[in-house]
Amino acid sequence: MKMDQSDQQSALCKLSDIGVAGKEVRVNTDAGVHWLMIFHREDRLTAWQNACPHQGRALNWAPDKFLFSEEGLLVCCHHGATFDLANGRCSDGPCKGAQLKAVEVVVNDGEVFLKVNQ
């Protein structure tokens, strides 16, 4: 997902809005609408395009509702693929070995923004 200066007009969300289960946010770009998922765990913020590599479907089952395995892996609600939030890699399921598309974000004054390519 290519970003430019015009894409960073407002915050995606407040850092405090990202619960343990993650946050889904909508981003409008020149290329169209993208849905992102942002997770804040162990003082680490990660963001990914909300699209399973298997079929491109959203991983959540409802807004801001993501499934997790007992081991803390993100689970696609459609076909059970599991993803490590540290690196986005699928460890099991129909797209084993594939990877989520990472999105760079930054925190400024308690708000989360897309990191703009300079």
MOFEN-V183193 format. One record per pair of residues at least 24 apart in sequence whose ideal C-beta (glycine too) atoms are under 6 Angstrom apart, sorted by the first residue. I is the first residue (numbers start at 0). J is the second residue. If there is no record, write none. Layout:
i j
I J
I J
//
This chain:
i j
0 33
2 113
2 115
2 116
4 115
6 113
7 112
7 113
7 115
10 110
10 112
11 111
12 111
13 109
13 110
14 106
14 109
14 111
20 65
21 65
22 63
23 59
23 62
23 63
35 102
38 84
45 84
46 102
46 104
47 87
47 99
47 101
48 100
51 75
51 80
52 94
52 97
53 78
53 80
53 93
53 94
//
